[in-house]
Amino acid sequence: MSSPSSPPSAVSSSDKAAAAAVQRLRRLDACAVSDALDKLGMRGAVTELTQFSGQQHIAGQVVTVKLGTGAPPPGPAKHLGCTAIEMSGPDNVIVVEQRTGVEAGSWGGLLTLGAKVRGVAGVVADGPVRDIDEARGYGFPVFARALTSLTARGRVVEKGTQVPIQVGEVKVQPGDFVLADNSAVIFIPAAEINQVLDTAEQIAGREAAMARAVLAGTPIGDVMGGDYEHMLNN
């Protein structure tokens, strides 16, 4: 794990192949990637989270945080989320599981500032977040299930960083890839990223050609005929 003063890095985001995959993913949108997952018979879309701050969509490799109730793991006391921030950089998205049912912030203002300083791409939280006005002021992208004013202190603790988590109905592993925009949050297993990217780029390319045809005057019914309806089967 890097120290706060060292160059940002996490998981394998410094690896050239992973960095290239992140760049390709950033050029796509959630719907194209969701269609690619459908075509490949894979599951990864979480549609019930909301972008509460930031204007841009985000993409990157996942750094996970799992929150829970009870006592934290043994060791020096550290505020939840700090380890993930210190491990992360511009090619990372921090993804937090807070599925305890306890209303308590899984992310907050100082964490947002820390992540912003590190250049982290954004945060996805399956749970409530707080201090959202601060995140909006920083222009930092936060996707979450709900908002709250309630602190985590005395309510939830960090159970682990870079451990398997669950977001919606999707199992997420450290080092997986994620893309999030206002349509959905899409998770892609690291082992499948190139196949999913290839398929999504093909779908996006076909849709771009259809858009050009509409702009050129082709009737929409002709453009969105049988070829569109069966696009995922080809």
N, C-alpha and C positions, 0 to 999 in steps of 0.2 A: 504494500500500500504506500502511495506517495504521501509526502508531507505537504502541508498547505502551501509551502513556498516552492515546491517542485513543479515541473510542467504537468498540466492536467493529464491524467490517464486513468483508465479503469477497464476491467475485464480484458478484452482484446481489442479495444478501440484504437490502440496504436498500431495494430496489425494492418498492413496495407490492404489486404482483401476486405477486412471488416470496414475500414474507412471508406473504401470504394463502394461497398454495399450501402452504407449510410448515405453517401452522396446520391446514389441512384434512387434510394427510397425517398429522399427529400424532393425529388422531381415528380413524384406520383401523388395521388390523392387516395383517401381511404376507400372510396368506392371502387376504384380500379384494383386496389389490392384485395378488397373484399371479394370482388368478382374472380380474381385469380385464385383465391382460396376455395371459392365455390367450384371452380373448374377442376381444381386438383383434389377435391374431396376433403379439404382440411377445414378446421374450425379455429377462429382467432379473433372474430369481431366482437367487441363489447360496445353496445349502442346506447347504454343508459347513463353514460357519464357526460358531463357538461363542461365546456371550456368557459371558465369563469374569469380568466384574465389572459392578456396577451392577444394579439391580433393574428399572429402567424400560426400555421400548422407546424408540428414538430415531428422529428424522426431521429432515431438513434438506437444504440445498443442499451439494453436495460441494466440498470443497477437496482437491485431489489431491497426493500425494507419491509420486514414483517412486524406488525404491532400486535399486542395482546394484553390481557389483564394479568394480574398477579405480580409476582416478583420478577425483576429483570434477571438475565443470566449473570452468573458470578463474574467479578472483575471490576475494574475502575468504573465509577459512575460517569456516564456520558449521555448527553441529551439525545433523544431519538432523532435520527436523520443526519447527525453530524458526520458519522463515519462514511455514509454514502456520499455526502457532499465532498468530503476530502478525497474520495476515490474517483470522483467523476470529473469529466471535462466536456468540451463542446460536442463530442460525438455520443454523449450519453443522455439518457432520459431516466430520471429517478422514478421508480414505480413503487408505491406504498400500498400495502394491504392493511386495512383497518376494518375488519369484518366482525368486530366483537359485539356489535349491537349497542355499545356504550357511546353516547354522544360525547365526543371528545376530538379536538383537532388532531389530525394526523400530519399536519404541515402548518407552518405559520410564518410570520413576517420576517423574523431574523433568519430562519432557514432559507426563505426566498432570497434575502440579501446575500447570504453566504453562497447559495447556488449561482446567483447572478454574477458575483465576483469571480467564481470559478469558470464561468462561461457555459454552465450546464444548459442543455437545450430546453429543458422543461421538466415538469412533474406531472405524473398521473397518480391519483389517489383513489383507491376504492374505499371511500369513507369520507367523513367531513374534513374540511380544511377551514382555517381561520385567517384573520388579517388579510382578507382578499383585497381590500382597498390598497394595501401596501404593494401587493403583487401587481395590481393594475397600474400603480404609480411607477413601478419599475419596468412595466411592459413585459413581465415575465410570464410565460405560458403555464397555467395551472389548469388541469382537467381533474374534476372530482365528482363525487356522488352527491355532495351536499355542502352547505356552508354552516358554520357555527361560530359562536364566540367562546365556547368552553375550552379551557386549557386541557392538555394531556396530563398535566401534573396531577398525580393522585388518582388518575383514571385509567390510562393505558401506558404501556412501556414498550420499548423496543425489544423484541425477542430475537432478532437476528438481521444481519445485513448480508447480502449475496447468498440468500437461501431461497428455495422454491416458495412461491406464493401463488395465490389465486386472485384473479380480477374478474368479476362477474362469474361466468361459468368456464373461464379459460385458465388453464394451468400455465404459469409463467416461470421460466428458469432464468437465473442470472446469465447475461450474455445473449439472450434472445433479442430480437429486434422489434421495435414498435413504431407505428406511425399514428398520429392523432390529429384530427381536424374536427370541424363542426358536424360532420356526419357520423363519425365513430372513432373509437380507439381500436387499432388493429395490431395484434401480436403475431409474430412470425418466429417459429423455432429457428435457432441459429443454423441447424443442419439443413434447413429447407430454404434458406434465404435466396440463394441464387436461382433456384427453380421458380420460386414465387415472383422474384423480380423479373425474370425473363417473361413469364406469363403475363404479369401485370403490364409490362411495357408493350407487349403485343396488343393487349386489350386497349390500352390508352392510345396506341397508334391508330388502331382501327376507328376508335371513337373520334379522334382528331380528324381523320379523313372524312368521316361522316359530317362533322361540323363544317368542314370546308365545303362540302357538297351543298349543305343547306345554305351557307352564305353565298354560294355561287348561283342559287336559284332553284336547285332541285327540290321538288315537293317533299315535305317531311315524311309523308307516308311512303314515298319511294325509298327514302334513305333508311327509315326504320321499318323495313319490310322483313322478309324471312331471314335475311342475312343477320340482322341484329338479334332477332329472337333466338337464333340458334348459334350465336357467336361463341358461347361458352362450350359448345359441343364440338367446335372445330379446332 
